[in-house]
Amino acid sequence: MRYSQLFGKTSKNAPSDADSPNARLLEQGGFVEHVMAGVYSWLPLGLSVLRKVEQIVREEMNALGAQEVFMPSLQPKEYWETTGRWEGVDVLFKLKSQTEKEYALGCTHEEVVTPLAQKFTRSYKELPFAVYQINTKFRDELRAKSGVLRGREFRMKDMYSFHTNQADLEAFYARALEAYVKVFARCGLDVKVVQASGGIFTSKVSHEFQALTESGEDALIACEKCSFGQNSEIATLKEGDACPSCGGTLKKMKGIEVGNIFDLGTKYTDAFDFNFMNDEGKQERVLMGCYGIGTSRLVGAIVEAYNDAKGIVWPKSVAPFDVHVVALKSKDEETQKLIDAAVSTIERDLAAQRVEVLVDDRDKGAGEKFADADLIGIPLRLVISEKTLAANAVEWKERGTADAESVPLDRLAALVVEWLKA
């Protein structure tokens, strides 16, 4: 991709109403565009990051054996009345059509997935199973804030599992918990697993996943060695105590909630009278679990955890591009032709290795190009100029490090591939 053709550009000025690093850097870097409170348009750079995050989530859910579906955001009022939540969920958007029929814009999908699963489940032989989706959700937040961390329209992965007995549900729940830790690690985040209240889900058991960052909005008591943590508001342990999981020392930390899982029991299957026939021919109630990850929120949390005074520092796994090639202009026409040819060769060689490249080909000075490269935060910057061309090399600089080095052009593609795998 040539930067001159990229839809959406960086801005020299941060948005005046930005109240967090992700709100400032995602908009200033040309990743998102603020539409109204809690609502953003995702531009090509931001959408690339979001899609990579969602692909990581998809791969780990598939590895659990869950199957992907796609359910409607527009939901009938009757389903929400069946569960008793039409009046009980204060963040639920409610719509009335020109036929006077009422609907909900889904902030969650228990009301849709439960009757859906019920239609295809009769016997114990069809259980257990899990389905998930990655979809747009809506919440009537009174105080949408912190960029994409707390929105009125947002992206989410929600998974639902269905079981014949508690032991089976608990076994899948434990596997899902480990899969979540793996998702966040692949996204570059250090997370703590915190036991939590069920909130609007009225869950018997639930856990939330807190990504550690100094700008986090939640106070934690967490282990310095393993993933154990407690929210300070419900903590039974204190700073300095031994971790009950690994024996490490507990410390005060800050985090951003990026996911949660719930043992729902029979709350929703009771509402829909959802049974299965056991191996003795008797009817029993299906048990459910629910597992959510806010994928757009996860993008914001990554920015909160990975930024410096110059901009974003994307982890390799979710960066919008792998490599940012910065081509510096030459006043000499013939030299400029050689620079252009070298850039084309780099693009071709890296593309052949499935490396994603953004080329800054704009007619701008070196200072502006370098500042934009730091703001956008692509993991590796390669500079080609009259000076580097004379040495048949490029300047190699990793984002977040101070030092640059010279790398031979004829070894560049192999070195980039090796570095991306590291």
C-alpha positions as CSV (number, residue, x, y, z in Angstrom):
1,M,0.0,0.0,0.0
2,R,1.3,3.5,-0.9
3,Y,0.6,6.0,1.8
4,S,-0.3,8.7,-0.8
5,Q,-3.3,6.5,-1.8
6,L,-4.3,5.4,1.7
7,F,-7.8,6.6,2.8
8,G,-7.4,8.4,6.1
9,K,-4.3,10.3,7.2
10,T,-2.5,11.3,10.3
11,S,-3.3,14.7,12.0
12,K,-0.8,17.0,13.6
13,N,-3.3,17.9,16.2
14,A,-4.8,15.6,18.8
15,P,-8.6,15.6,19.2
16,S,-9.6,18.2,21.8
17,D,-12.0,15.9,23.6
18,A,-9.6,12.9,23.9
19,D,-9.7,11.6,27.4
20,S,-7.3,8.6,27.1
21,P,-4.3,7.5,25.0
22,N,-6.3,5.3,22.7
23,A,-8.9,8.1,22.1
24,R,-6.1,10.5,21.1
25,L,-3.7,8.2,19.2
26,L,-6.2,6.1,17.2
27,E,-7.9,9.2,15.8
28,Q,-4.7,11.3,15.4
29,G,-3.0,8.3,13.7
30,G,-5.8,7.9,11.1
31,F,-7.1,4.6,12.5
32,V,-10.7,5.7,13.4
33,E,-12.9,8.8,13.0
34,H,-15.1,10.0,15.7
35,V,-18.8,10.2,14.6
36,M,-20.5,11.0,17.9
37,A,-20.2,10.0,21.5
38,G,-19.3,6.3,21.7
39,V,-19.5,5.8,17.9
40,Y,-16.5,5.6,15.5
41,S,-15.9,4.9,11.8
42,W,-13.0,2.4,11.4
43,L,-10.6,3.5,8.7
44,P,-8.4,1.1,6.7
45,L,-5.5,1.2,9.2
46,G,-7.8,0.7,12.2
47,L,-9.9,-1.9,10.4
48,S,-6.8,-3.9,9.6
49,V,-5.9,-4.0,13.3
50,L,-9.4,-4.9,14.3
51,R,-9.6,-7.7,11.7
52,K,-6.3,-9.2,13.0
53,V,-7.5,-9.1,16.6
54,E,-10.7,-10.8,15.5
55,Q,-8.9,-13.4,13.5
56,I,-6.8,-14.3,16.6
57,V,-10.0,-14.7,18.6
58,R,-11.6,-16.7,15.8
59,E,-8.7,-19.1,15.6
60,E,-8.7,-19.8,19.3
61,M,-12.5,-20.3,19.5
62,N,-12.2,-22.7,16.5
63,A,-9.5,-24.6,18.4
64,L,-12.0,-25.1,21.3
65,G,-14.3,-26.8,18.8
66,A,-16.8,-23.9,18.8
67,Q,-18.7,-23.2,15.5
68,E,-19.1,-19.7,14.1
69,V,-22.6,-18.3,13.5
70,F,-23.9,-14.8,12.8
71,M,-27.0,-13.6,14.6
72,P,-29.2,-10.5,14.1
73,S,-28.6,-7.3,16.1
74,L,-32.3,-6.4,15.6
75,Q,-34.1,-8.7,18.1
76,P,-37.8,-9.2,18.9
77,K,-39.2,-7.7,22.1
78,E,-40.9,-11.0,22.9
79,Y,-37.6,-12.8,23.4
80,W,-36.5,-10.1,26.0
81,E,-39.9,-10.3,27.7
82,T,-39.5,-14.1,27.9
83,T,-36.3,-13.7,30.0
84,G,-37.7,-10.8,32.0
85,R,-35.0,-8.4,30.7
86,W,-37.0,-6.0,28.5
87,E,-37.4,-3.7,31.5
88,G,-34.4,-5.0,33.5
89,V,-31.5,-3.9,31.3
90,D,-31.0,-0.2,31.4
91,V,-28.5,0.0,28.6
92,L,-30.8,-1.8,26.1
93,F,-31.6,0.3,23.0
94,K,-35.3,-0.1,22.2
95,L,-36.9,0.7,18.8
96,K,-40.4,1.0,17.5
97,S,-41.1,0.4,13.8
98,Q,-43.7,2.2,11.7
99,T,-46.0,-0.8,12.4
100,E,-45.7,0.0,16.1
101,K,-43.9,-3.3,16.7
102,E,-41.0,-3.0,19.2
103,Y,-37.5,-4.4,18.9
104,A,-34.2,-4.4,20.8
105,L,-30.8,-3.6,19.4
106,G,-28.7,-6.4,20.9
107,C,-26.2,-5.6,23.6
108,T,-25.9,-9.3,24.1
109,H,-27.4,-12.4,22.4
110,E,-28.7,-14.8,25.1
111,E,-32.2,-14.0,24.0
112,V,-31.5,-15.1,20.4
113,V,-29.0,-17.9,20.8
114,T,-31.1,-19.9,23.4
115,P,-34.2,-20.4,21.2
116,L,-31.9,-21.0,18.2
117,A,-30.0,-23.8,20.0
118,Q,-33.3,-25.2,21.3
119,K,-34.6,-25.7,17.7
120,F,-31.7,-28.0,17.0
121,T,-31.3,-29.9,20.3
122,R,-33.6,-32.7,21.4
123,S,-31.4,-35.5,22.8
124,Y,-28.2,-35.8,25.0
125,K,-26.6,-37.1,21.8
126,E,-26.6,-33.6,20.4
127,L,-24.8,-32.1,23.4
128,P,-22.5,-30.5,24.3
129,F,-21.7,-27.9,21.7
130,A,-20.7,-24.3,21.5
131,V,-21.4,-21.5,19.0
132,Y,-19.9,-18.1,18.7
133,Q,-20.1,-14.9,16.6
134,I,-18.2,-11.7,16.0
135,N,-20.8,-9.0,15.7
136,T,-21.7,-5.4,16.3
137,K,-23.3,-4.7,19.7
138,F,-25.2,-1.6,21.0
139,R,-25.3,-0.2,24.5
140,D,-27.2,2.9,25.6
141,E,-24.2,4.1,27.7
142,L,-24.9,7.3,29.6
143,R,-21.2,8.1,29.7
144,A,-19.5,6.8,26.6
145,K,-15.8,7.6,27.2
146,S,-12.2,6.6,26.7
147,G,-12.2,6.2,23.0
148,V,-13.1,2.7,21.8
149,L,-13.0,1.3,25.3
150,R,-16.5,2.3,26.2
151,G,-18.8,2.8,23.2
152,R,-22.4,2.8,22.3
153,E,-21.7,0.8,19.2
154,F,-18.9,-1.7,19.4
155,R,-17.6,-5.0,18.1
156,M,-17.7,-8.2,20.3
157,K,-17.1,-11.9,20.1
158,D,-19.7,-13.8,22.2
159,M,-19.7,-17.5,22.5
160,Y,-22.4,-19.7,24.1
161,S,-21.9,-23.4,25.3
162,F,-24.7,-25.9,26.0
163,H,-24.3,-28.9,28.3
164,T,-26.0,-31.9,29.8
165,N,-24.4,-31.6,33.3
166,Q,-22.4,-29.3,35.5
167,A,-19.2,-31.2,35.3
168,D,-19.2,-30.9,31.5
169,L,-19.9,-27.2,31.7
170,E,-17.1,-26.7,34.2
171,A,-14.7,-28.6,32.0
172,F,-15.5,-26.5,29.0
173,Y,-15.4,-23.3,31.1
174,A,-11.9,-24.1,32.2
175,R,-10.8,-24.7,28.6
176,A,-12.4,-21.4,27.5
177,L,-10.5,-19.6,30.3
178,E,-7.2,-20.9,29.1
179,A,-8.1,-20.1,25.5
180,Y,-8.8,-16.5,26.6
181,V,-5.5,-16.2,28.2
182,K,-3.9,-17.4,25.0
183,V,-5.9,-14.9,22.9
184,F,-4.7,-12.0,25.0
185,A,-1.1,-13.2,25.0
186,R,-1.2,-13.5,21.2
187,C,-2.4,-9.8,21.1
188,G,0.6,-8.9,23.2
189,L,-1.3,-8.3,26.5
190,D,-0.4,-9.4,30.0
191,V,-3.8,-10.3,31.6
192,K,-4.9,-11.2,35.1
193,V,-7.9,-13.5,35.6
194,V,-10.2,-12.0,38.2
195,Q,-13.3,-13.6,39.8
196,A,-16.2,-11.2,39.3
197,S,-19.9,-10.8,39.9
198,G,-22.3,-11.8,37.1
199,G,-23.8,-8.4,36.6
200,I,-26.8,-8.4,34.3
201,F,-26.2,-12.1,33.5
202,T,-27.0,-13.2,37.1
203,S,-24.3,-15.8,36.9
204,K,-23.2,-18.3,39.6
205,V,-19.6,-18.1,38.6
206,S,-17.8,-15.6,36.4
207,H,-14.4,-14.3,35.6
208,E,-13.1,-11.2,34.0
209,F,-9.8,-10.7,32.2
210,Q,-7.9,-7.6,33.0
211,A,-5.2,-6.3,30.7
212,L,-2.4,-4.6,32.8
213,T,-1.7,-1.0,32.0
214,E,-0.9,2.1,34.1
215,S,-3.8,3.9,32.5
216,G,-6.3,1.1,33.5
217,E,-9.6,2.1,35.1
218,D,-9.8,-0.9,37.4
219,A,-7.7,-1.4,40.6
220,L,-6.5,-5.0,41.1
221,I,-4.7,-7.1,43.6
222,A,-2.8,-9.5,41.4
223,C,0.2,-11.9,41.3
224,E,3.5,-10.7,39.9
225,K,4.2,-14.2,38.6
226,C,1.0,-15.8,37.3
227,S,-2.4,-14.7,36.0
228,F,-4.2,-14.7,39.4
229,G,-6.0,-11.5,40.4
230,Q,-8.8,-10.0,42.3
231,N,-10.7,-6.8,41.8
232,S,-9.8,-4.4,44.7
233,E,-13.6,-3.9,45.4
234,I,-14.2,-7.6,46.2
235,A,-10.7,-8.6,47.2
236,T,-10.2,-11.1,50.0
237,L,-6.4,-10.7,49.9
238,K,-4.2,-7.7,50.1
239,E,-0.9,-6.4,48.7
240,G,2.0,-8.5,50.0
241,D,0.0,-11.7,50.6
242,A,1.1,-14.9,48.9
243,C,-0.7,-15.8,45.7
244,P,-3.0,-18.8,46.4
245,S,-2.3,-20.1,42.9
246,C,1.5,-20.1,42.7
247,G,2.8,-18.6,45.9
248,G,4.1,-15.4,44.3
249,T,3.7,-12.0,45.9
250,L,0.4,-10.0,45.3
251,K,0.7,-6.4,44.3
252,K,-1.5,-3.5,43.5
253,M,-2.0,-3.1,39.7
254,K,-4.3,-1.4,37.2
255,G,-6.1,-3.0,34.4
256,I,-8.7,-2.7,31.6
257,E,-11.4,-5.4,31.3
258,V,-11.1,-7.0,27.9
259,G,-13.2,-10.1,28.4
260,N,-15.5,-12.1,30.7
261,I,-16.9,-15.6,31.0
262,F,-20.0,-16.7,32.9
263,D,-21.5,-20.0,34.1
264,L,-25.2,-19.2,33.3
265,G,-26.6,-22.4,34.7
266,T,-30.3,-22.7,33.7
267,K,-31.2,-19.0,33.8
268,Y,-32.0,-18.7,30.1
269,T,-32.9,-22.3,29.4
270,D,-35.5,-22.0,32.3
271,A,-37.0,-19.0,30.6
272,F,-37.4,-20.8,27.2
273,D,-38.2,-24.2,28.8
274,F,-35.2,-25.7,27.0
275,N,-34.8,-29.4,27.8
276,F,-33.0,-32.4,26.4
277,M,-33.9,-36.1,26.6
278,N,-31.3,-38.0,28.7
279,D,-30.1,-41.6,28.0
280,E,-33.0,-42.9,30.2
281,G,-35.6,-41.1,28.1
282,K,-36.3,-38.4,30.7
283,Q,-36.4,-34.6,30.2
284,E,-33.6,-32.5,31.8
285,R,-32.7,-28.9,31.6
286,V,-29.9,-27.8,29.4
287,L,-27.0,-25.8,31.1
288,M,-25.3,-22.8,29.5
289,G,-22.1,-20.9,29.6
290,C,-21.4,-17.5,28.0
291,Y,-18.0,-16.1,27.0
292,G,-17.4,-12.6,25.7
293,I,-14.5,-10.6,24.3
294,G,-14.9,-6.9,23.2
295,T,-12.8,-7.0,20.1
296,S,-12.9,-3.2,19.4
297,R,-12.3,-2.6,23.1
298,L,-9.3,-4.9,22.8
299,V,-7.8,-2.7,20.2
300,G,-8.1,0.2,22.5
301,A,-6.6,-1.7,25.4
302,I,-3.6,-2.7,23.2
303,V,-3.0,1.0,22.5
304,E,-3.3,1.9,26.2
305,A,-0.6,-0.7,27.0
306,Y,1.6,0.0,24.0
307,N,2.3,3.7,23.4
308,D,5.0,6.3,24.1
309,A,5.4,10.0,23.7
310,K,5.6,9.7,19.9
311,G,2.6,7.4,19.3
312,I,1.5,3.8,19.2
313,V,3.9,0.9,19.4
314,W,1.9,-2.0,17.9
315,P,2.8,-5.6,18.7
316,K,3.7,-7.5,15.6
317,S,0.7,-9.8,15.7
318,V,-1.9,-7.0,15.3
319,A,-0.1,-4.2,13.6
320,P,-1.8,-2.8,10.5
321,F,1.3,-3.5,8.4
322,D,4.4,-5.5,9.2
323,V,6.8,-3.0,7.7
324,H,6.8,0.8,7.1
325,V,9.1,1.7,4.2
326,V,10.0,5.4,4.3
327,A,11.3,6.7,1.0
328,L,13.2,10.0,1.3
329,K,13.3,12.2,-1.7
330,S,16.4,13.3,-3.6
331,K,16.9,16.5,-5.5
332,D,18.7,14.7,-8.2
333,E,16.4,13.2,-10.8
334,E,18.5,10.2,-11.7
335,T,19.0,9.3,-8.0
336,Q,15.3,9.6,-7.4
337,K,14.7,7.1,-10.1
338,L,17.1,4.7,-8.4
339,I,15.3,5.2,-5.0
340,D,11.9,4.6,-6.7
341,A,13.3,1.4,-8.3
342,A,14.7,0.2,-5.0
343,V,11.4,0.8,-3.2
344,S,9.6,-1.2,-5.9
345,T,12.0,-4.0,-5.5
346,I,11.6,-4.1,-1.7
347,E,7.8,-4.1,-2.1
348,R,7.9,-6.9,-4.6
349,D,10.4,-9.1,-2.6
350,L,8.5,-8.6,0.7
351,A,5.1,-9.2,-0.9
352,A,6.5,-12.5,-2.3
353,Q,7.1,-13.5,1.4
354,R,3.6,-12.4,2.4
355,V,4.9,-9.4,4.3
356,E,2.5,-6.5,4.5
357,V,4.2,-3.2,3.5
358,L,3.2,0.4,3.8
359,V,5.3,2.7,1.7
360,D,5.4,6.4,2.5
361,D,5.9,7.8,-1.0
362,R,4.6,11.3,-0.2
363,D,6.4,14.4,-1.2
364,K,7.1,15.3,2.4
365,G,10.3,16.0,4.4
366,A,12.1,13.4,6.4
367,G,11.0,14.9,9.8
368,E,7.3,14.7,8.9
369,K,7.6,11.2,7.6
370,F,9.5,10.0,10.6
371,A,7.0,11.6,13.0
372,D,4.1,10.0,11.2
373,A,5.8,6.6,11.2
374,D,6.2,6.9,15.0
375,L,2.6,7.9,15.4
376,I,1.2,5.1,13.3
377,G,3.5,2.6,15.2
378,I,4.2,-0.1,12.6
379,P,6.8,-2.5,14.2
380,L,9.6,-2.1,11.7
381,R,10.7,1.1,9.8
382,L,12.9,0.8,6.7
383,V,14.4,4.0,5.4
384,I,15.7,4.2,1.8
385,S,17.5,7.4,0.8
386,E,20.3,8.7,-1.3
387,K,22.7,7.9,1.5
388,T,21.5,4.3,2.1
389,L,21.4,3.6,-1.6
390,A,25.0,4.6,-2.0
391,A,25.8,1.8,0.5
392,N,23.4,-0.6,-1.2
393,A,21.5,-0.8,2.1
394,V,18.5,0.4,4.0
395,E,18.2,1.9,7.5
396,W,16.5,-0.6,9.8
397,K,14.8,0.7,13.0
398,E,12.3,-1.1,15.2
399,R,9.5,1.0,16.7
400,G,10.1,1.7,20.4
401,T,13.9,1.4,20.1
402,A,16.3,4.2,19.8
403,D,19.0,2.6,17.7
404,A,19.0,2.1,13.9
405,E,21.3,-0.1,11.8
406,S,22.2,-0.6,8.2
407,V,21.0,-3.7,6.5
408,P,22.2,-4.9,3.0
409,L,19.4,-4.7,0.4
410,D,20.2,-8.1,-0.9
411,R,19.5,-9.7,2.5
412,L,16.6,-7.5,3.5
413,A,13.7,-9.8,2.7
414,A,15.2,-12.8,4.4
415,L,16.0,-10.7,7.5
416,V,12.5,-9.3,7.7
417,V,10.9,-12.7,7.5
418,E,13.3,-14.0,10.2
419,W,12.5,-11.0,12.4
420,L,8.7,-11.4,12.0
421,K,8.9,-15.0,13.2
422,A,11.0,-14.1,16.3
